[in-house]
């Protein structure tokens, strides 16, 4: 729905948030392969109100943390690592139950989860979620690395993690809803 320049600027903002680790008084040099270099360096543009509307919160976020950002152009041919990540379509990690059907099932069970343990900003079922990789909206990264006790969780884990998830539920004495396939041939 958005122009590539908006998406590139949004990626800058999400990247800054995802990799921020309470460092103050730093300079972050952004290497970008499109026209948003000028938008960042000039703290906005006279050409696009949409880009200005996104650029302003980026700079406000940085100013609050005493972070200075600047951008430089990197030719697309030299930007292979970042381009590979952005072009790789990982549909196997971005699937989920239908939100309406899940809400109906949880209402029937009279259960309100506090956290979605295996999610991303694209497939989260609840506002509070744990991601598998750096994600600025996530409460934590790597569900298996946090304590589950004391939380009412919702988990729809990757099938390869099911044995670890069941062990973690026991170890942490956790309570929640875990969506698992009916797989009679598996232990």
C-alpha positions as protocol buffer text, in pm:
chain_id: "A"
residue {
  index: 1
  type: UNK
  ca { x: 0 y: 0 z: 0 }
}
residue {
  index: 2
  type: UNK
  ca { x: 300 y: 234 z: 43 }
}
residue {
  index: 3
  type: UNK
  ca { x: 572 y: 364 z: -187 }
}
residue {
  index: 4
  type: UNK
  ca { x: 913 y: 194 z: -163 }
}
residue {
  index: 5
  type: UNK
  ca { x: 1064 y: 509 z: -8 }
}
residue {
  index: 6
  type: UNK
  ca { x: 812 y: 498 z: 275 }
}
residue {
  index: 7
  type: UNK
  ca { x: 880 y: 127 z: 329 }
}
residue {
  index: 8
  type: UNK
  ca { x: 1256 y: 190 z: 334 }
}
residue {
  index: 9
  type: UNK
  ca { x: 1215 y: 466 z: 593 }
}
residue {
  index: 10
  type: UNK
  ca { x: 987 y: 241 z: 799 }
}
residue {
  index: 11
  type: UNK
  ca { x: 1253 y: -31 z: 785 }
}
residue {
  index: 12
  type: UNK
  ca { x: 1506 y: 223 z: 919 }
}
residue {
  index: 13
  type: UNK
  ca { x: 1276 y: 306 z: 1211 }
}
residue {
  index: 14
  type: UNK
  ca { x: 1198 y: -58 z: 1293 }
}
residue {
  index: 15
  type: UNK
  ca { x: 1567 y: -148 z: 1265 }
}
residue {
  index: 16
  type: UNK
  ca { x: 1670 y: 131 z: 1502 }
}
residue {
  index: 17
  type: UNK
  ca { x: 1409 y: 21 z: 1754 }
}
residue {
  index: 18
  type: UNK
  ca { x: 1488 y: -349 z: 1722 }
}
residue {
  index: 19
  type: UNK
  ca { x: 1861 y: -313 z: 1772 }
}
residue {
  index: 20
  type: UNK
  ca { x: 1856 y: -32 z: 2030 }
}
residue {
  index: 21
  type: UNK
  ca { x: 2023 y: -143 z: 2353 }
}
residue {
  index: 22
  type: UNK
  ca { x: 2017 y: 164 z: 2579 }
}
residue {
  index: 23
  type: UNK
  ca { x: 2329 y: 320 z: 2424 }
}
residue {
  index: 24
  type: UNK
  ca { x: 2324 y: 698 z: 2448 }
}
residue {
  index: 25
  type: UNK
  ca { x: 2549 y: 958 z: 2288 }
}
residue {
  index: 26
  type: UNK
  ca { x: 2612 y: 749 z: 1978 }
}
residue {
  index: 27
  type: UNK
  ca { x: 2612 y: 803 z: 1605 }
}
residue {
  index: 28
  type: UNK
  ca { x: 2443 y: 545 z: 1385 }
}
residue {
  index: 29
  type: UNK
  ca { x: 2542 y: 549 z: 1019 }
}
residue {
  index: 30
  type: UNK
  ca { x: 2266 y: 406 z: 801 }
}
residue {
  index: 31
  type: UNK
  ca { x: 2363 y: 254 z: 468 }
}
residue {
  index: 32
  type: UNK
  ca { x: 2062 y: 278 z: 239 }
}
residue {
  index: 33
  type: UNK
  ca { x: 2020 y: 186 z: -128 }
}
residue {
  index: 34
  type: UNK
  ca { x: 1742 y: 432 z: -218 }
}
residue {
  index: 35
  type: UNK
  ca { x: 1638 y: 799 z: -205 }
}
residue {
  index: 36
  type: UNK
  ca { x: 1550 y: 808 z: 165 }
}
residue {
  index: 37
  type: UNK
  ca { x: 1914 y: 899 z: 237 }
}
residue {
  index: 38
  type: UNK
  ca { x: 1830 y: 1267 z: 176 }
}
residue {
  index: 39
  type: UNK
  ca { x: 1509 y: 1248 z: 381 }
}
residue {
  index: 40
  type: UNK
  ca { x: 1704 y: 1128 z: 685 }
}
residue {
  index: 41
  type: UNK
  ca { x: 2001 y: 1362 z: 641 }
}
residue {
  index: 42
  type: UNK
  ca { x: 1778 y: 1668 z: 592 }
}
residue {
  index: 43
  type: UNK
  ca { x: 1538 y: 1562 z: 870 }
}
residue {
  index: 44
  type: UNK
  ca { x: 1252 y: 1561 z: 621 }
}
residue {
  index: 45
  type: UNK
  ca { x: 1172 y: 1664 z: 268 }
}
residue {
  index: 46
  type: UNK
  ca { x: 977 y: 1935 z: 93 }
}
residue {
  index: 47
  type: UNK
  ca { x: 837 y: 1681 z: -154 }
}
residue {
  index: 48
  type: UNK
  ca { x: 643 y: 1434 z: 55 }
}
residue {
  index: 49
  type: UNK
  ca { x: 416 y: 1489 z: 354 }
}
residue {
  index: 50
  type: UNK
  ca { x: 395 y: 1112 z: 399 }
}
residue {
  index: 51
  type: UNK
  ca { x: 773 y: 1076 z: 435 }
}
residue {
  index: 52
  type: UNK
  ca { x: 782 y: 1380 z: 666 }
}
residue {
  index: 53
  type: UNK
  ca { x: 513 y: 1224 z: 884 }
}
residue {
  index: 54
  type: UNK
  ca { x: 738 y: 919 z: 932 }
}
residue {
  index: 55
  type: UNK
  ca { x: 1071 y: 1102 z: 946 }
}
residue {
  index: 56
  type: UNK
  ca { x: 962 y: 1324 z: 1236 }
}
residue {
  index: 57
  type: UNK
  ca { x: 894 y: 1037 z: 1483 }
}
residue {
  index: 58
  type: UNK
  ca { x: 1222 y: 872 z: 1379 }
}
residue {
  index: 59
  type: UNK
  ca { x: 1416 y: 1183 z: 1473 }
}
residue {
  index: 60
  type: UNK
  ca { x: 1211 y: 1238 z: 1790 }
}
residue {
  index: 61
  type: UNK
  ca { x: 1281 y: 880 z: 1897 }
}
residue {
  index: 62
  type: UNK
  ca { x: 1654 y: 931 z: 1835 }
}
residue {
  index: 63
  type: UNK
  ca { x: 1666 y: 1268 z: 2012 }
}
residue {
  index: 64
  type: UNK
  ca { x: 1504 y: 1117 z: 2323 }
}
residue {
  index: 65
  type: UNK
  ca { x: 1789 y: 862 z: 2334 }
}
residue {
  index: 66
  type: UNK
  ca { x: 2061 y: 1109 z: 2233 }
}
residue {
  index: 67
  type: UNK
  ca { x: 2132 y: 916 z: 1915 }
}
residue {
  index: 68
  type: UNK
  ca { x: 2252 y: 1095 z: 1603 }
}
residue {
  index: 69
  type: UNK
  ca { x: 2172 y: 927 z: 1273 }
}
residue {
  index: 70
  type: UNK
  ca { x: 2307 y: 997 z: 929 }
}
residue {
  index: 71
  type: UNK
  ca { x: 2257 y: 810 z: 606 }
}
residue {
  index: 72
  type: UNK
  ca { x: 2481 y: 728 z: 314 }
}
residue {
  index: 73
  type: UNK
  ca { x: 2392 y: 573 z: -18 }
}
residue {
  index: 74
  type: UNK
  ca { x: 2507 y: 219 z: -87 }
}
residue {
  index: 75
  type: UNK
  ca { x: 2463 y: 88 z: -441 }
}
residue {
  index: 76
  type: UNK
  ca { x: 2202 y: -187 z: -463 }
}
residue {
  index: 77
  type: UNK
  ca { x: 2465 y: -425 z: -603 }
}
residue {
  index: 78
  type: UNK
  ca { x: 2672 y: -381 z: -285 }
}
residue {
  index: 79
  type: UNK
  ca { x: 2375 y: -418 z: -51 }
}
residue {
  index: 80
  type: UNK
  ca { x: 2346 y: -793 z: -93 }
}
residue {
  index: 81
  type: UNK
  ca { x: 2309 y: -902 z: 270 }
}
residue {
  index: 82
  type: UNK
  ca { x: 2027 y: -662 z: 360 }
}
residue {
  index: 83
  type: UNK
  ca { x: 1852 y: -712 z: 27 }
}
residue {
  index: 84
  type: UNK
  ca { x: 1863 y: -1089 z: 68 }
}
residue {
  index: 85
  type: UNK
  ca { x: 1692 y: -1063 z: 408 }
}
residue {
  index: 86
  type: UNK
  ca { x: 1426 y: -823 z: 283 }
}
residue {
  index: 87
  type: UNK
  ca { x: 1349 y: -1025 z: -31 }
}
residue {
  index: 88
  type: UNK
  ca { x: 1335 y: -1364 z: 135 }
}
residue {
  index: 89
  type: UNK
  ca { x: 971 y: -1457 z: 178 }
}
residue {
  index: 90
  type: UNK
  ca { x: 950 y: -1668 z: 492 }
}
residue {
  index: 91
  type: UNK
  ca { x: 587 y: -1769 z: 477 }
}
residue {
  index: 92
  type: UNK
  ca { x: 657 y: -2074 z: 693 }
}
residue {
  index: 93
  type: UNK
  ca { x: 716 y: -1844 z: 993 }
}
residue {
  index: 94
  type: UNK
  ca { x: 429 y: -1604 z: 930 }
}
residue {
  index: 95
  type: UNK
  ca { x: 123 y: -1824 z: 960 }
}
residue {
  index: 96
  type: UNK
  ca { x: -141 y: -1816 z: 1229 }
}
residue {
  index: 97
  type: UNK
  ca { x: -489 y: -1926 z: 1329 }
}
residue {
  index: 98
  type: UNK
  ca { x: -779 y: -1718 z: 1207 }
}
residue {
  index: 99
  type: UNK
  ca { x: -816 y: -1434 z: 1463 }
}
residue {
  index: 100
  type: UNK
  ca { x: -1196 y: -1454 z: 1478 }
}
residue {
  index: 101
  type: UNK
  ca { x: -1202 y: -1831 z: 1525 }
}
residue {
  index: 102
  type: UNK
  ca { x: -931 y: -1812 z: 1792 }
}
residue {
  index: 103
  type: UNK
  ca { x: -1121 y: -1536 z: 1977 }
}
residue {
  index: 104
  type: UNK
  ca { x: -1437 y: -1747 z: 1964 }
}
residue {
  index: 105
  type: UNK
  ca { x: -1254 y: -2054 z: 2098 }
}
residue {
  index: 106
  type: UNK
  ca { x: -1091 y: -1854 z: 2378 }
}
residue {
  index: 107
  type: UNK
  ca { x: -1429 y: -1701 z: 2470 }
}
residue {
  index: 108
  type: UNK
  ca { x: -1578 y: -2051 z: 2488 }
}
residue {
  index: 109
  type: UNK
  ca { x: -1294 y: -2157 z: 2718 }
}
residue {
  index: 110
  type: UNK
  ca { x: -1324 y: -1830 z: 2915 }
}
residue {
  index: 111
  type: UNK
  ca { x: -948 y: -1780 z: 2876 }
}
residue {
  index: 112
  type: UNK
  ca { x: -767 y: -1449 z: 2822 }
}
residue {
  index: 113
  type: UNK
  ca { x: -396 y: -1495 z: 2742 }
}
residue {
  index: 114
  type: UNK
  ca { x: -146 y: -1233 z: 2860 }
}
residue {
  index: 115
  type: UNK
  ca { x: 114 y: -1310 z: 2595 }
}
residue {
  index: 116
  type: UNK
  ca { x: 162 y: -1476 z: 2254 }
}
residue {
  index: 117
  type: UNK
  ca { x: 484 y: -1676 z: 2287 }
}
residue {
  index: 118
  type: UNK
  ca { x: 565 y: -1756 z: 1923 }
}
residue {
  index: 119
  type: UNK
  ca { x: 484 y: -1457 z: 1704 }
}
residue {
  index: 120
  type: UNK
  ca { x: 606 y: -1160 z: 1507 }
}
residue {
  index: 121
  type: UNK
  ca { x: 459 y: -817 z: 1440 }
}
residue {
  index: 122
  type: UNK
  ca { x: 295 y: -971 z: 1131 }
}
residue {
  index: 123
  type: UNK
  ca { x: 120 y: -1268 z: 1291 }
}
residue {
  index: 124
  type: UNK
  ca { x: 74 y: -1178 z: 1658 }
}
residue {
  index: 125
  type: UNK
  ca { x: -261 y: -1271 z: 1805 }
}
residue {
  index: 126
  type: UNK
  ca { x: -225 y: -1037 z: 2106 }
}
residue {
  index: 127
  type: UNK
  ca { x: -54 y: -703 z: 2168 }
}
residue {
  index: 128
  type: UNK
  ca { x: 204 y: -859 z: 2400 }
}
residue {
  index: 129
  type: UNK
  ca { x: 413 y: -1112 z: 2211 }
}
residue {
  index: 130
  type: UNK
  ca { x: 752 y: -1280 z: 2198 }
}
residue {
  index: 131
  type: UNK
  ca { x: 935 y: -1281 z: 1864 }
}
residue {
  index: 132
  type: UNK
  ca { x: 1193 y: -1522 z: 1724 }
}
residue {
  index: 133
  type: UNK
  ca { x: 1424 y: -1243 z: 1603 }
}
residue {
  index: 134
  type: UNK
  ca { x: 1478 y: -875 z: 1690 }
}
residue {
  index: 135
  type: UNK
  ca { x: 1141 y: -700 z: 1672 }
}
residue {
  index: 136
  type: UNK
  ca { x: 1077 y: -354 z: 1819 }
}
residue {
  index: 137
  type: UNK
  ca { x: 720 y: -439 z: 1922 }
}
residue {
  index: 138
  type: UNK
  ca { x: 806 y: -763 z: 2101 }
}
residue {
  index: 139
  type: UNK
  ca { x: 809 y: -795 z: 2478 }
}
residue {
  index: 140
  type: UNK
  ca { x: 1102 y: -1036 z: 2444 }
}
residue {
  index: 141
  type: UNK
  ca { x: 1299 y: -1234 z: 2190 }
}
residue {
  index: 142
  type: UNK
  ca { x: 1309 y: -1617 z: 2196 }
}
residue {
  index: 143
  type: UNK
  ca { x: 1020 y: -1761 z: 2398 }
}
residue {
  index: 144
  type: UNK
  ca { x: 1227 y: -2050 z: 2526 }
}
residue {
  index: 145
  type: UNK
  ca { x: 1470 y: -1807 z: 2694 }
}
residue {
  index: 146
  type: UNK
  ca { x: 1211 y: -1645 z: 2924 }
}
residue {
  index: 147
  type: UNK
  ca { x: 1018 y: -1777 z: 3226 }
}
residue {
  index: 148
  type: UNK
  ca { x: 657 y: -1867 z: 3145 }
}
residue {
  index: 149
  type: UNK
  ca { x: 529 y: -1912 z: 3501 }
}
residue {
  index: 150
  type: UNK
  ca { x: 293 y: -1643 z: 3625 }
}
residue {
  index: 151
  type: UNK
  ca { x: 169 y: -1564 z: 3275 }
}
residue {
  index: 152
  type: UNK
  ca { x: -137 y: -1697 z: 3096 }
}
residue {
  index: 153
  type: UNK
  ca { x: 19 y: -1780 z: 2762 }
}
residue {
  index: 154
  type: UNK
  ca { x: -98 y: -1855 z: 2411 }
}
residue {
  index: 155
  type: UNK
  ca { x: 145 y: -2067 z: 2211 }
}
residue {
  index: 156
  type: UNK
  ca { x: 128 y: -2188 z: 1854 }
}
residue {
  index: 157
  type: UNK
  ca { x: 488 y: -2306 z: 1827 }
}
residue {
  index: 158
  type: UNK
  ca { x: 674 y: -2428 z: 1520 }
}
residue {
  index: 159
  type: UNK
  ca { x: 619 y: -2801 z: 1503 }
}
residue {
  index: 160
  type: UNK
  ca { x: 991 y: -2874 z: 1545 }
}
residue {
  index: 161
  type: UNK
  ca { x: 981 y: -2706 z: 1890 }
}
residue {
  index: 162
  type: UNK
  ca { x: 685 y: -2899 z: 2032 }
}
residue {
  index: 163
  type: UNK
  ca { x: 894 y: -3132 z: 2256 }
}
residue {
  index: 164
  type: UNK
  ca { x: 1087 y: -2832 z: 2396 }
}
residue {
  index: 165
  type: UNK
  ca { x: 764 y: -2638 z: 2450 }
}
residue {
  index: 166
  type: UNK
  ca { x: 603 y: -2924 z: 2643 }
}
residue {
  index: 167
  type: UNK
  ca { x: 915 y: -2958 z: 2858 }
}
residue {
  index: 168
  type: UNK
  ca { x: 920 y: -2580 z: 2920 }
}
residue {
  index: 169
  type: UNK
  ca { x: 555 y: -2583 z: 3031 }
}
residue {
  index: 170
  type: UNK
  ca { x: 639 y: -2850 z: 3289 }
}
residue {
  index: 171
  type: UNK
  ca { x: 961 y: -2687 z: 3409 }
}
residue {
  index: 172
  type: UNK
  ca { x: 809 y: -2339 z: 3448 }
}
residue {
  index: 173
  type: UNK
  ca { x: 479 y: -2473 z: 3587 }
}
residue {
  index: 174
  type: UNK
  ca { x: 315 y: -2255 z: 3325 }
}
residue {
  index: 175
  type: UNK
  ca { x: -53 y: -2216 z: 3242 }
}
residue {
  index: 176
  type: UNK
  ca { x: -185 y: -2142 z: 2900 }
}
residue {
  index: 177
  type: UNK
  ca { x: -323 y: -2256 z: 2569 }
}
residue {
  index: 178
  type: UNK
  ca { x: -92 y: -2447 z: 2339 }
}
residue {
  index: 179
  type: UNK
  ca { x: -210 y: -2519 z: 1986 }
}
residue {
  index: 180
  type: UNK
  ca { x: -70 y: -2851 z: 1864 }
}
residue {
  index: 181
  type: UNK
  ca { x: -150 y: -3074 z: 1568 }
}
residue {
  index: 182
  type: UNK
  ca { x: -325 y: -3406 z: 1614 }
}
residue {
  index: 183
  type: UNK
  ca { x: -22 y: -3613 z: 1510 }
}
residue {
  index: 184
  type: UNK
  ca { x: -71 y: -3975 z: 1621 }
}
residue {
  index: 185
  type: UNK
  ca { x: 255 y: -4092 z: 1461 }
}
residue {
  index: 186
  type: UNK
  ca { x: 467 y: -3855 z: 1672 }
}
residue {
  index: 187
  type: UNK
  ca { x: 582 y: -3927 z: 2028 }
}
